[in-house]
Amino acid sequence: MTKLNRTQSLFFQPSVESDLRAFIERSLNVALDFLNPQKENKLHSDLSLLELEEIFNEVEIPMHGLGVEQTLQLAVERVVKHSVHVSDPHYIGHMTGATPYFHMGLELLLAALNQNVVKIETALAGSFVEGQLLAWIHRLIYGRNSDFYKARMHKPDLCFGNVTSGGTMGNLTALAVARNKRIPRCRDWGLMEALERMGKRKVGIYASKRVHYSIRKAASVLGFGTQSVYEIPVHPFSNQIDLSALERTLSQHQAQGILPLVIVGVGGSTETGSTDDLNALAAIAQRVGAWFHVDAAWGGPLLICDEGKKLLSGIECADSVVVDGHKLFFVPMTHGMVLFKDESALDVLRHNARYIIRAGSVDLGRTSLEGSRRFDSFKLWFALWALGSKSYGQLMQHSLALGRAFEKLIHSSSCFELTSHVSSNIVTWRYVPPAWKDKLTALRQSTNEQKDGIVRTPTLHQVTTLLNELTVEIQKIQRQRGRTFVSRTTLESVIPGFDTVVFRAVLFHPLTSEQTLSEVLSEQKNIGESVLERLWPKFESQLNDWEKPL
Ligand SMILES: Cc1ncc(COP(=O)(O)O)c(C=O)c1O
């Protein structure tokens, strides 16, 4: 065989079927080995970032390929071995996790089909799958009747939304539509001129401090600047937007001539799982003439169960909503969606070209910001057919029940304290040595300074700083040990005026149980005691009469 022939034989033709089958089987074995729960794998590789850099240090494309088999070996050694075990039930730190096993097969099918959903000429049935999926999710949010969807689902001039690569692109699309809707001719004249002709210089995008950073990203990409995002304080503990603070900001801005462009409600915040009062935000948005967007990238799928519907009450008033498939819908990376209440809202982004997405076509690229796109909607569409809303509802109930169970465990433990209200399936907490708990409560109540002009130590600031250090150390060691994993974040809403470092658990793995959560806490307790022992000399000097807790 000539070299070209050998390379050509990598492209499918019936004669390579046995090679393909063999390669798929080997890849499947690698996957099964990676996922094998018996293997006692650490959740994270032991290699440091510097050591990983060393593994990937060749600076030139290899001139001669290694061939498929040897490259698979190389990939196992260099990549698979050092990948994160995000689908382990003890990995409860982030929104990336386990997926139903059939998705592995679907990825194979997707690669074989290799549809490009930008246009119907490269994705025939795929275009209709996406239309149907968007109608299903639209109905979950807006609840119109069957006739409504039947009449509109696949119409070239209508569109319920876009499938996107994730929440970030969804938020960007929603804000782009809001911009083009609320600022006349912005699309043609550009932002500066369009605003000038409205007699405005600045716009305001209003969201709580819990909003995802992709809203700031969208504001900067769309020409508003990150400073146009006004982050409104949240209520301590509940983490819901402070509506009075929002009203105050809006009336100040009205006096200053700032255009209230968008109000963003959070439907399941990234850090604490909190949901804003969406009904109240909708009413305010309507009153001031702002677009109302709900970022439900995390919480959206909860709508499939009754409890979730209650949590997200008011979402149906939103002009646009973002829901991710690759989070609570258990779809593998990547899959997101942005939906619009008005099925012609996306007209303001509609574009045509001469060779595709011609006027009147049903090409999905007609309203998307992205161009060529994978047929990712297939994954959620298949999963919804396979599980149905009932089983998905049970998975959502399970995740909410995990949130409640974890809340109880933390409450009943002597050395942890909750740092935010558990309204759904994300929990934050921190380690507080039992002997300090009462003292800390007293310190919080007393503000501890001043009464007689004397500043008593330790101050709340000092204790918070020490506890922050303790939390950071515990989380790092827990990750290094690799048996359980939680993430951490910093909240300003735990003790007003202080930034508090907290652990964060994202509870949605269907195989995570109360037992798993107990294991997480008992490991943290154990680590906490040893870290405290190590840091004690430093702590002691600042704690005055607070005794060593162990
Ligand atoms: C509430 C919320 N919105 C948006 C995003 C961004 O989503 P993605 O990472 O899929 O772009 C996230 C991600 O965690 C999120 O939690």
The ligand as a Gaussian input file, in Angstrom:
#p B3LYP/6-31G(d) Opt

LIG

0 1
 C      -26.317000      30.264000      36.049000
 C      -25.297000      30.048000      34.968000
 N      -25.366000      30.759000      33.837000
 C      -24.490000      30.606000      32.841000
 C      -23.456000      29.700000      32.946000
 C      -22.477000      29.541000      31.821000
 O      -22.682000      28.327000      31.205000
 P      -21.607000      27.630000      30.252000
 O      -20.432000      27.332000      31.102000
 O      -22.349000      26.442000      29.772000
 O      -21.290000      28.581000      29.161000
 C      -23.324000      28.939000      34.113000
 C      -22.217000      28.002000      34.274000
 O      -21.950000      27.461000      35.297000
 C      -24.282000      29.115000      35.146000
 O      -24.209000      28.418000      36.293000

